[in-house]
Amino acid sequence: MEFIDSIEALEAHYGTPGAAAMRKVADRMTPLYRQWIMASRFCVVSTVGPEGTDGSPRGDDGPVVTELDETTLALPDWKGNDRIDTLRNIVRDPRLSLMFLVPGSNNAVRVNGTAKITADPALLARFEFKGKQPRTVIVISIEEIYSQCARALMRARLWTAGDESAGLPTVGQILAEMTSGEVGGADYDRSWPERAAKSLW
């Protein structure tokens, strides 16, 4: 198997992107990009650190990010598994990407930029929900915003295929496999919905 190992060979293989692919890029929140991102309750955060890359899903019951100004977004760090892989990476390498999805739309919007982490009390208070606040907030400086090609979501039939999860292994089963039965199992799966409901924020 041969591999493409130079930018010149890669560009020669793919050719020149069209005007729509290149001219859609903004360096700040425009009115229409703002409308799209504020409609998104879910994004994937991609970061990189010394140990490698990380992709983390983030979701909320309203906009998943808050606009602080036209070049700055804030992403609250709500309750998770406390691995803090994303946060570790940001502390050591501020580069990140966000990919925003909206149910029913085959488009995605990407934000590339840099980030810092804060536990500023005033900013944490802005996100208070049901008496709870995030532990920290990721503050993102926007470098690029652009819409992603819709073909991937169309091919995957992400919003039209229906529930295809029947028969998939549960997290409890995966944990039991990974720990030789020490963690996870049927009890984990049985108690998870109630535990999750109490710790969403």
MDAnalysis code that builds the backbone (N, CA, C; Angstrom):
import MDAnalysis as mda
import numpy as np

u = mda.Universe.empty(603, n_residues=201, atom_resindex=np.repeat(np.arange(201), 3), trajectory=True)
u.add_TopologyAttr("name", ["N", "CA", "C"] * 201)
u.add_TopologyAttr("resid", np.arange(1, 202))
u.add_TopologyAttr("resname", ["MET", "GLU", "PHE", "ILE", "ASP", "SER", "ILE", "GLU", "ALA", "LEU", "GLU", "ALA", "HIS", "TYR", "GLY", "THR", "PRO", "GLY", "ALA", "ALA", "ALA", "MET", "ARG", "LYS", "VAL", "ALA", "ASP", "ARG", "MET", "THR", "PRO", "LEU", "TYR", "ARG", "GLN", "TRP", "ILE", "MET", "ALA", "SER", "ARG", "PHE", "CYS", "VAL", "VAL", "SER", "THR", "VAL", "GLY", "PRO", "GLU", "GLY", "THR", "ASP", "GLY", "SER", "PRO", "ARG", "GLY", "ASP", "ASP", "GLY", "PRO", "VAL", "VAL", "THR", "GLU", "LEU", "ASP", "GLU", "THR", "THR", "LEU", "ALA", "LEU", "PRO", "ASP", "TRP", "LYS", "GLY", "ASN", "ASP", "ARG", "ILE", "ASP", "THR", "LEU", "ARG", "ASN", "ILE", "VAL", "ARG", "ASP", "PRO", "ARG", "LEU", "SER", "LEU", "MET", "PHE", "LEU", "VAL", "PRO", "GLY", "SER", "ASN", "ASN", "ALA", "VAL", "ARG", "VAL", "ASN", "GLY", "THR", "ALA", "LYS", "ILE", "THR", "ALA", "ASP", "PRO", "ALA", "LEU", "LEU", "ALA", "ARG", "PHE", "GLU", "PHE", "LYS", "GLY", "LYS", "GLN", "PRO", "ARG", "THR", "VAL", "ILE", "VAL", "ILE", "SER", "ILE", "GLU", "GLU", "ILE", "TYR", "SER", "GLN", "CYS", "ALA", "ARG", "ALA", "LEU", "MET", "ARG", "ALA", "ARG", "LEU", "TRP", "THR", "ALA", "GLY", "ASP", "GLU", "SER", "ALA", "GLY", "LEU", "PRO", "THR", "VAL", "GLY", "GLN", "ILE", "LEU", "ALA", "GLU", "MET", "THR", "SER", "GLY", "GLU", "VAL", "GLY", "GLY", "ALA", "ASP", "TYR", "ASP", "ARG", "SER", "TRP", "PRO", "GLU", "ARG", "ALA", "ALA", "LYS", "SER", "LEU", "TRP"])
u.atoms.positions = np.array([
    [0.842, -1.180, 0.000],
    [0.000, 0.000, 0.000],
    [0.890, 1.248, 0.000],
    [0.606, 2.174, -0.885],
    [1.344, 3.421, -0.934],
    [0.563, 4.508, -0.218],
    [1.281, 5.434, 0.415],
    [0.656, 6.530, 1.143],
    [1.051, 7.864, 0.544],
    [0.118, 8.800, 0.621],
    [0.404, 10.167, 0.195],
    [1.095, 10.865, 1.348],
    [2.312, 11.342, 1.139],
    [3.090, 11.858, 2.255],
    [3.639, 13.268, 2.033],
    [3.023, 13.998, 1.119],
    [3.423, 15.392, 0.940],
    [2.184, 16.230, 0.616],
    [2.227, 17.496, 1.007],
    [1.125, 18.400, 0.707],
    [0.953, 18.551, -0.796],
    [2.055, 18.602, -1.522],
    [1.991, 18.764, -2.980],
    [1.257, 17.593, -3.627],
    [1.572, 16.381, -3.192],
    [0.907, 15.206, -3.750],
    [-0.568, 15.181, -3.370],
    [-0.861, 15.588, -2.136],
    [-2.251, 15.610, -1.682],
    [-3.076, 16.602, -2.490],
    [-2.544, 17.810, -2.673],
    [-3.267, 18.831, -3.435],
    [-3.412, 18.435, -4.896],
    [-2.391, 17.779, -5.450],
    [-2.488, 17.319, -6.833],
    [-3.570, 16.262, -6.989],
    [-3.741, 15.435, -5.965],
    [-4.741, 14.365, -6.008],
    [-6.159, 14.912, -5.932],
    [-6.372, 15.942, -5.094],
    [-7.716, 16.464, -4.864],
    [-8.083, 17.655, -5.737],
    [-7.116, 18.366, -6.252],
    [-7.428, 19.525, -7.070],
    [-7.731, 20.753, -6.226],
    [-8.270, 21.775, -6.868],
    [-8.525, 23.061, -6.219],
    [-9.956, 23.117, -5.710],
    [-10.166, 23.472, -4.424],
    [-11.539, 23.597, -3.916],
    [-12.278, 24.739, -4.587],
    [-13.593, 24.622, -4.654],
    [-14.406, 25.650, -5.303],
    [-14.558, 26.895, -4.451],
    [-15.111, 27.921, -5.057],
    [-15.273, 29.210, -4.374],
    [-16.134, 29.072, -3.129],
    [-17.186, 28.254, -3.176],
    [-18.079, 28.122, -2.021],
    [-17.336, 27.557, -0.816],
    [-16.395, 26.645, -1.059],
    [-15.649, 26.040, 0.038],
    [-14.698, 27.035, 0.683],
    [-14.188, 27.970, -0.092],
    [-13.180, 28.887, 0.418],
    [-13.760, 30.193, 0.952],
    [-14.826, 30.691, 0.356],
    [-15.316, 32.028, 0.691],
    [-16.316, 32.036, 1.833],
    [-16.666, 30.869, 2.371],
    [-17.634, 30.792, 3.463],
    [-17.004, 31.046, 4.830],
    [-15.706, 31.231, 4.900],
    [-14.987, 31.337, 6.168],
    [-15.081, 32.750, 6.729],
    [-15.493, 32.854, 8.005],
    [-15.536, 34.130, 8.723],
    [-14.574, 34.073, 9.893],
    [-14.134, 35.242, 10.360],
    [-13.239, 35.268, 11.514],
    [-13.931, 35.797, 12.760],
    [-15.254, 35.875, 12.704],
    [-16.046, 36.354, 13.840],
    [-17.487, 35.890, 13.653],
    [-18.306, 36.119, 14.644],
    [-19.726, 35.753, 14.555],
    [-20.441, 36.728, 13.620],
    [-20.881, 36.239, 12.482],
    [-21.712, 37.033, 11.584],
    [-23.173, 36.819, 11.975],
    [-24.102, 37.622, 11.497],
    [-25.508, 37.427, 11.885],
    [-26.036, 36.019, 11.614],
    [-25.706, 35.450, 10.458],
    [-26.258, 34.131, 10.137],
    [-25.502, 33.004, 10.833],
    [-24.196, 33.103, 10.955],
    [-23.469, 32.102, 11.739],
    [-23.911, 32.160, 13.201],
    [-24.153, 33.361, 13.704],
    [-24.647, 33.505, 15.086],
    [-25.986, 32.778, 15.252],
    [-26.905, 32.987, 14.308],
    [-28.219, 32.351, 14.382],
    [-28.081, 30.833, 14.395],
    [-27.181, 30.316, 13.578],
    [-26.998, 28.867, 13.485],
    [-26.399, 28.313, 14.770],
    [-25.320, 28.911, 15.243],
    [-24.635, 28.400, 16.432],
    [-25.524, 28.513, 17.670],
    [-26.294, 29.573, 17.778],
    [-27.171, 29.735, 18.940],
    [-28.347, 28.755, 18.925],
    [-28.586, 28.128, 17.776],
    [-29.630, 27.097, 17.693],
    [-29.103, 25.717, 18.070],
    [-27.786, 25.607, 18.234],
    [-27.173, 24.306, 18.484],
    [-27.100, 24.006, 19.977],
    [-27.623, 22.862, 20.373],
    [-27.552, 22.395, 21.757],
    [-26.445, 21.359, 21.951],
    [-25.714, 21.064, 20.859],
    [-24.718, 19.995, 20.908],
    [-23.518, 20.350, 20.030],
    [-22.328, 20.084, 20.554],
    [-21.129, 20.215, 19.735],
    [-20.112, 19.177, 20.162],
    [-19.150, 18.934, 19.308],
    [-18.007, 18.097, 19.625],
    [-16.800, 19.013, 19.726],
    [-16.071, 18.908, 20.836],
    [-14.873, 19.710, 21.073],
    [-13.650, 18.845, 20.794],
    [-12.793, 19.303, 19.881],
    [-11.569, 18.576, 19.550],
    [-10.367, 19.358, 20.047],
    [-9.478, 18.669, 20.759],
    [-8.265, 19.286, 21.287],
    [-7.089, 18.353, 21.040],
    [-5.881, 18.877, 21.316],
    [-4.673, 18.076, 21.155],
    [-3.735, 18.360, 22.312],
    [-3.053, 17.327, 22.772],
    [-2.103, 17.478, 23.871],
    [-0.951, 16.515, 23.697],
    [-0.037, 16.481, 24.647],
    [1.142, 15.616, 24.533],
    [0.800, 14.138, 24.357],
    [-0.309, 13.700, 24.935],
    [-0.687, 12.287, 24.826],
    [-1.417, 11.981, 23.529],
    [-1.814, 13.016, 22.772],
    [-2.533, 12.793, 21.529],
    [-3.755, 13.682, 21.416],
    [-4.708, 13.233, 20.627],
    [-5.900, 14.028, 20.352],
    [-7.053, 13.601, 21.252],
    [-8.079, 14.465, 21.304],
    [-9.264, 14.154, 22.101],
    [-10.475, 14.786, 21.436],
    [-11.569, 14.051, 21.391],
    [-12.841, 14.576, 20.923],
    [-13.877, 14.353, 21.999],
    [-14.552, 15.426, 22.427],
    [-15.473, 15.334, 23.557],
    [-16.840, 15.896, 23.178],
    [-17.918, 15.128, 23.373],
    [-19.261, 15.665, 23.110],
    [-19.692, 16.601, 24.233],
    [-20.327, 17.709, 23.879],
    [-20.851, 18.660, 24.859],
    [-22.285, 18.995, 24.479],
    [-23.177, 19.021, 25.477],
    [-24.577, 19.314, 25.189],
    [-25.227, 20.088, 26.308],
    [-26.316, 20.785, 25.981],
    [-27.043, 21.570, 26.965],
    [-28.512, 21.586, 26.567],
    [-29.350, 22.163, 27.425],
    [-30.779, 22.206, 27.110],
    [-31.134, 23.455, 26.322],
    [-30.194, 24.344, 26.135],
    [-30.327, 25.534, 25.304],
    [-29.056, 25.643, 24.489],
    [-28.693, 26.834, 24.027],
    [-27.447, 26.959, 23.265],
    [-26.275, 26.366, 24.034],
    [-25.477, 25.548, 23.367],
    [-24.374, 24.870, 24.039],
    [-23.235, 25.828, 24.360],
    [-23.167, 26.956, 23.639],
    [-22.185, 27.995, 23.943],
    [-22.911, 29.317, 24.130],
    [-22.225, 30.252, 24.786],
    [-22.709, 31.621, 24.943],
    [-21.715, 32.548, 24.259],
    [-22.240, 33.544, 23.546],
    [-21.368, 34.522, 22.898],
    [-21.024, 35.623, 23.902],
    [-19.727, 35.805, 24.164],
    [-19.287, 36.894, 25.021],
    [-19.080, 38.171, 24.216],
    [-18.562, 38.025, 23.005],
    [-18.511, 39.111, 22.027],
    [-18.352, 38.443, 20.670],
    [-18.226, 39.215, 19.608],
    [-18.282, 38.630, 18.270],
    [-17.080, 37.745, 17.937],
    [-16.052, 37.762, 18.742],
    [-14.906, 36.882, 18.521],
    [-14.647, 35.940, 19.688],
    [-15.578, 35.868, 20.641],
    [-15.346, 35.064, 21.844],
    [-16.594, 34.282, 22.235],
    [-16.422, 32.979, 22.450],
    [-17.497, 32.110, 22.912],
    [-17.141, 31.536, 24.276],
    [-18.153, 31.169, 25.048],
    [-17.953, 30.539, 26.350],
    [-18.713, 29.217, 26.381],
    [-18.015, 28.168, 26.788],
    [-18.583, 26.818, 26.860],
    [-18.476, 26.318, 28.297],
    [-19.607, 26.187, 29.003],
    [-19.548, 25.720, 30.392],
    [-19.144, 24.251, 30.467],
    [-18.368, 23.904, 31.483],
    [-17.978, 22.513, 31.685],
    [-18.890, 21.905, 32.741],
    [-20.001, 21.330, 32.283],
    [-20.961, 20.704, 33.178],
    [-20.464, 19.333, 33.618],
    [-21.229, 18.719, 34.481],
    [-20.889, 17.415, 35.067],
    [-20.546, 16.402, 33.977],
    [-19.426, 15.707, 34.159],
    [-19.014, 14.659, 33.236],
    [-18.355, 13.537, 34.005],
    [-17.388, 12.889, 33.369],
    [-16.749, 11.740, 34.015],
    [-15.492, 12.122, 34.796],
    [-15.176, 13.420, 34.848],
    [-14.034, 13.940, 35.615],
    [-12.677, 13.475, 35.094],
    [-12.616, 12.953, 33.870],
    [-11.308, 12.645, 33.277],
    [-10.579, 13.931, 32.887],
    [-11.329, 14.971, 32.590],
    [-10.845, 16.301, 32.180],
    [-9.783, 16.237, 31.076],
    [-9.935, 15.292, 30.143],
    [-8.980, 15.191, 29.036],
    [-8.939, 16.481, 28.220],
    [-10.117, 17.020, 27.887],
    [-10.178, 18.255, 27.106],
    [-9.501, 19.401, 27.844],
    [-9.793, 19.528, 29.127],
    [-9.241, 20.631, 29.904],
    [-7.730, 20.497, 30.058],
    [-7.250, 19.281, 30.283],
    [-5.802, 19.054, 30.358],
    [-5.123, 19.520, 29.069],
    [-5.719, 19.145, 27.952],
    [-5.134, 19.524, 26.665],
    [-5.095, 21.032, 26.491],
    [-6.183, 21.711, 26.822],
    [-6.246, 23.162, 26.626],
    [-5.191, 23.872, 27.462],
    [-4.967, 23.411, 28.683],
    [-3.957, 24.034, 29.542],
    [-2.582, 23.963, 28.884],
    [-2.314, 22.869, 28.171],
    [-0.988, 22.672, 27.593],
    [-0.884, 23.076, 26.133],
    [-2.019, 23.085, 25.419],
    [-2.034, 23.471, 24.003],
    [-3.406, 24.083, 23.739],
    [-3.501, 25.392, 23.549],
    [-4.809, 26.052, 23.502],
    [-5.618, 25.825, 22.234],
    [-5.057, 25.176, 21.235],
    [-5.789, 24.988, 19.983],
    [-6.996, 24.068, 20.176],
    [-8.115, 24.431, 19.566],
    [-9.295, 23.557, 19.610],
    [-10.205, 23.826, 18.431],
    [-11.097, 22.880, 18.185],
    [-12.146, 23.021, 17.186],
    [-13.467, 22.601, 17.801],
    [-14.526, 23.261, 17.402],
    [-15.879, 22.914, 17.815],
    [-16.680, 22.573, 16.566],
    [-17.440, 21.506, 16.604],
    [-18.359, 21.190, 15.512],
    [-19.777, 21.166, 16.056],
    [-20.592, 22.098, 15.583],
    [-21.958, 22.272, 16.070],
    [-22.938, 21.536, 15.165],
    [-23.873, 20.816, 15.793],
    [-24.940, 20.119, 15.073],
    [-26.285, 20.595, 15.590],
    [-27.276, 20.585, 14.701],
    [-28.663, 20.896, 15.060],
    [-29.528, 19.757, 14.551],
    [-30.310, 19.107, 15.408],
    [-31.139, 17.986, 14.962],
    [-31.981, 18.343, 13.743],
    [-31.938, 17.469, 12.749],
    [-32.723, 17.676, 11.542],
    [-31.966, 18.352, 10.428],
    [-30.889, 19.059, 10.729],
    [-30.112, 19.734, 9.693],
    [-28.924, 18.862, 9.305],
    [-28.698, 18.723, 8.011],
    [-27.540, 17.973, 7.532],
    [-26.288, 18.839, 7.473],
    [-26.418, 20.115, 7.793],
    [-25.252, 20.983, 7.843],
    [-24.621, 20.911, 9.225],
    [-23.364, 21.259, 9.283],
    [-22.648, 21.410, 10.543],
    [-21.855, 22.698, 10.431],
    [-21.614, 23.344, 11.556],
    [-20.811, 24.567, 11.562],
    [-19.610, 24.333, 12.451],
    [-18.429, 24.691, 11.947],
    [-17.190, 24.469, 12.676],
    [-16.610, 25.810, 13.122],
    [-16.091, 25.818, 14.335],
    [-15.320, 26.952, 14.850],
    [-13.930, 26.441, 15.195],
    [-12.911, 27.082, 14.654],
    [-11.523, 26.790, 15.006],
    [-10.960, 27.988, 15.752],
    [-10.142, 27.728, 16.758],
    [-9.561, 28.836, 17.492],
    [-8.680, 28.350, 18.620],
    [-8.579, 29.170, 19.641],
    [-7.806, 28.830, 20.830],
    [-8.677, 29.032, 22.057],
    [-8.272, 28.425, 23.162],
    [-9.119, 28.467, 24.359],
    [-8.289, 28.608, 25.621],
    [-8.953, 29.125, 26.649],
    [-8.423, 29.177, 28.004],
    [-9.522, 28.708, 28.947],
    [-9.136, 28.304, 30.149],
    [-10.095, 27.811, 31.137],
    [-10.140, 28.795, 32.295],
    [-11.367, 29.084, 32.763],
    [-11.513, 29.987, 33.903],
    [-12.523, 29.433, 34.892],
    [-12.300, 29.772, 36.156],
    [-13.280, 29.502, 37.215],
    [-13.760, 30.830, 37.792],
    [-13.765, 31.852, 36.949],
    [-14.193, 33.180, 37.375],
    [-15.617, 33.126, 37.930],
    [-15.832, 33.554, 39.171],
    [-17.161, 33.421, 39.794],
    [-18.275, 34.122, 39.025],
    [-17.983, 35.297, 38.478],
    [-19.022, 36.030, 37.756],
    [-19.440, 35.289, 36.492],
    [-18.479, 34.709, 35.791],
    [-18.810, 33.967, 34.571],
    [-19.517, 32.666, 34.908],
    [-19.067, 31.962, 35.947],
    [-19.758, 30.736, 36.354],
    [-21.217, 31.036, 36.693],
    [-21.458, 32.169, 37.354],
    [-22.815, 32.531, 37.770],
    [-23.729, 32.773, 36.575],
    [-23.167, 33.196, 35.449],
    [-23.990, 33.432, 34.251],
    [-24.649, 32.159, 33.748],
    [-24.050, 31.023, 34.079],
    [-24.557, 29.741, 33.580],
    [-25.374, 28.979, 34.622],
    [-25.644, 29.577, 35.766],
    [-26.342, 28.852, 36.822],
    [-27.668, 28.296, 36.320],
    [-27.903, 27.037, 36.645],
    [-29.103, 26.341, 36.171],
    [-29.572, 25.408, 37.278],
    [-30.801, 25.565, 37.686],
    [-31.372, 24.745, 38.757],
    [-30.489, 24.775, 40.003],
    [-29.940, 25.953, 40.284],
    [-29.118, 26.124, 41.464],
    [-27.703, 25.594, 41.353],
    [-27.315, 25.110, 40.181],
    [-25.975, 24.562, 40.000],
    [-25.200, 25.396, 38.996],
    [-23.890, 25.391, 39.161],
    [-22.994, 26.103, 38.261],
    [-21.968, 25.124, 37.692],
    [-21.441, 25.413, 36.500],
    [-20.366, 24.565, 35.985],
    [-19.114, 24.707, 36.845],
    [-18.241, 23.712, 36.793],
    [-16.988, 23.783, 37.566],
    [-16.055, 24.829, 36.979],
    [-16.000, 24.879, 35.635],
    [-15.195, 25.858, 34.925],
    [-15.916, 26.255, 33.641],
    [-15.363, 27.238, 32.964],
    [-15.869, 27.649, 31.654],
    [-14.692, 27.707, 30.690],
    [-14.875, 27.155, 29.504],
    [-13.875, 27.240, 28.437],
    [-14.170, 28.501, 27.638],
    [-13.228, 29.425, 27.586],
    [-13.390, 30.675, 26.845],
    [-12.626, 30.546, 25.531],
    [-13.340, 30.662, 24.420],
    [-12.805, 30.359, 23.098],
    [-12.632, 31.635, 22.291],
    [-11.428, 31.849, 21.793],
    [-11.153, 32.951, 20.864],
    [-11.295, 32.419, 19.445],
    [-12.236, 32.984, 18.698],
    [-12.549, 32.500, 17.357],
    [-11.481, 32.936, 16.364],
    [-11.012, 31.989, 15.567],
    [-10.136, 32.307, 14.439],
    [-10.845, 32.066, 13.115],
    [-11.665, 31.006, 13.066],
    [-12.416, 30.690, 11.852],
    [-13.789, 30.145, 12.212],
    [-14.778, 30.516, 11.422],
    [-16.108, 29.888, 11.462],
    [-16.469, 29.532, 10.027],
    [-16.922, 28.316, 9.816],
    [-17.408, 27.977, 8.478],
    [-18.343, 26.775, 8.550],
    [-19.215, 26.697, 7.561],
    [-20.150, 25.578, 7.479],
    [-19.441, 24.383, 6.863],
    [-19.842, 23.210, 7.330],
    [-19.238, 21.963, 6.866],
    [-20.111, 21.367, 5.771],
    [-19.493, 20.677, 4.842],
    [-20.243, 20.015, 3.775],
    [-21.288, 19.061, 4.372],
    [-22.493, 19.083, 3.813],
    [-23.601, 18.291, 4.348],
    [-23.549, 16.817, 3.946],
    [-22.673, 16.453, 3.040],
    [-22.714, 15.094, 2.494],
    [-22.497, 14.017, 3.556],
    [-21.645, 14.280, 4.548],
    [-21.369, 13.242, 5.555],
    [-22.622, 12.873, 6.320],
    [-23.384, 13.881, 6.767],
    [-24.618, 13.600, 7.511],
    [-25.678, 12.994, 6.611],
    [-25.683, 13.399, 5.342],
    [-26.628, 12.808, 4.384],
    [-26.308, 11.338, 4.155],
    [-25.028, 11.030, 3.976],
    [-24.642, 9.620, 3.770],
    [-25.003, 8.774, 4.985],
    [-24.774, 9.337, 6.175],
    [-25.023, 8.584, 7.406],
    [-26.510, 8.498, 7.759],
    [-27.360, 9.284, 7.074],
    [-28.795, 9.354, 7.379],
    [-29.003, 9.593, 8.871],
    [-28.193, 10.530, 9.418],
    [-28.142, 10.718, 10.857],
    [-29.500, 11.021, 11.465],
    [-30.304, 11.833, 10.790],
    [-31.581, 12.255, 11.381],
    [-32.768, 11.492, 10.814],
    [-32.540, 10.624, 9.828],
    [-33.679, 9.963, 9.176],
    [-33.667, 8.449, 9.305],
    [-32.586, 7.885, 9.833],
    [-32.457, 6.428, 9.838],
    [-33.251, 5.761, 10.953],
    [-33.716, 6.525, 11.929],
    [-34.423, 5.924, 13.051],
    [-33.449, 5.373, 14.081],
    [-33.982, 4.711, 15.092],
    [-33.169, 4.169, 16.173],
    [-32.511, 2.873, 15.724],
    [-31.198, 2.894, 15.627],
    [-30.443, 1.714, 15.210],
    [-29.615, 1.139, 16.356],
    [-29.988, 1.479, 17.589],
    [-29.168, 1.092, 18.734],
    [-29.496, -0.292, 19.297],
    [-30.549, -0.909, 18.812],
    [-30.923, -2.223, 19.342],
    [-29.784, -3.220, 19.159],
    [-29.459, -3.927, 20.226],
    [-28.428, -4.954, 20.155],
    [-27.021, -4.459, 20.414],
    [-26.841, -3.132, 20.511],
    [-25.505, -2.629, 20.809],
    [-25.124, -2.948, 22.253],
    [-23.844, -3.151, 22.536],
    [-23.436, -3.386, 23.922],
    [-23.691, -2.153, 24.764],
    [-24.065, -2.350, 26.012],
    [-24.292, -1.239, 26.929],
    [-22.957, -0.803, 27.526],
    [-22.951, 0.380, 28.135],
    [-21.737, 0.852, 28.804],
    [-21.374, -0.090, 29.955],
    [-22.394, -0.594, 30.653],
    [-22.127, -1.545, 31.725],
    [-21.422, -2.784, 31.219],
    [-21.841, -3.284, 30.067],
    [-21.199, -4.462, 29.486],
    [-19.759, -4.158, 29.070],
    [-19.554, -2.973, 28.493],
    [-18.201, -2.585, 28.073],
    [-17.284, -2.458, 29.286],
    [-17.785, -1.804, 30.341],
    [-16.981, -1.663, 31.559],
    [-16.629, -3.025, 32.150],
    [-17.600, -3.924, 32.167],
    [-17.341, -5.260, 32.709],
    [-16.280, -5.985, 31.887],
    [-16.350, -5.822, 30.567],
    [-15.340, -6.444, 29.706],
    [-13.954, -5.869, 29.986],
    [-13.872, -4.554, 30.134],
    [-12.579, -3.885, 30.303],
    [-11.972, -4.114, 31.688],
    [-12.805, -4.466, 32.676],
    [-12.311, -4.618, 34.054],
    [-12.439, -6.043, 34.572],
    [-12.674, -6.976, 33.660],
    [-12.871, -8.381, 34.061],
    [-13.947, -8.509, 35.122],
    [-15.007, -7.699, 34.981],
    [-16.159, -7.796, 35.863],
    [-16.073, -6.996, 37.145],
    [-14.965, -6.279, 37.373],
    [-14.826, -5.519, 38.622],
    [-15.719, -4.283, 38.648],
    [-15.973, -3.687, 37.495],
    [-16.798, -2.486, 37.376],
    [-17.815, -2.718, 36.268],
    [-18.992, -2.116, 36.432],
    [-19.984, -2.193, 35.363],
    [-20.979, -3.314, 35.555],
    [-21.413, -3.876, 34.445],
    [-22.374, -4.956, 34.484],
    [-23.807, -4.469, 34.521],
    [-24.718, -5.410, 34.771],
    [-26.154, -5.109, 34.725],
    [-26.556, -4.096, 35.788],
    [-25.953, -4.157, 36.963],
    [-26.301, -3.195, 38.016],
    [-25.953, -1.769, 37.594],
    [-24.819, -1.596, 36.947],
    [-24.430, -0.276, 36.461],
    [-25.469, 0.254, 35.482],
    [-25.843, -0.567, 34.510],
    [-26.824, -0.143, 33.507],
    [-28.179, 0.149, 34.137],
    [-28.574, -0.649, 35.110],
    [-29.880, -0.480, 35.742],
    [-29.950, 0.845, 36.522],
    [-28.847, 1.212, 37.183],
    [-28.867, 2.413, 38.013],
    [-28.513, 3.689, 37.248],
    [-27.978, 3.540, 36.040],
    [-27.489, 4.708, 35.304],
    [-28.558, 5.761, 35.015],
    [-29.735, 5.421, 34.511],
    [-30.713, 6.476, 34.192],
    [-31.037, 7.376, 35.378],
    [-31.223, 6.788, 36.566],
    [-31.530, 7.601, 37.745],
    [-30.338, 8.448, 38.151],
    [-29.134, 7.866, 38.107],
    [-27.930, 8.630, 38.459],
    [-27.709, 9.779, 37.488],
    [-27.923, 9.517, 36.206],
    [-27.727, 10.555, 35.195],
    [-28.722, 11.700, 35.389],
    [-29.965, 11.339, 35.657],
    [-31.005, 12.368, 35.825],
    [-30.693, 13.315, 36.973],
    [-29.994, 12.799, 37.999],
    [-29.672, 13.619, 39.158],
    [-28.391, 14.434, 38.985],
    [-27.633, 14.159, 37.929],
    [-26.320, 14.803, 37.807],
    [-26.077, 15.380, 36.420],
    [-27.135, 15.780, 35.726],
    [-26.952, 16.366, 34.376],
    [-26.225, 17.702, 34.464],
    [-26.483, 18.461, 35.532],
    [-25.810, 19.759, 35.723],
    [-25.116, 19.777, 37.074],
])
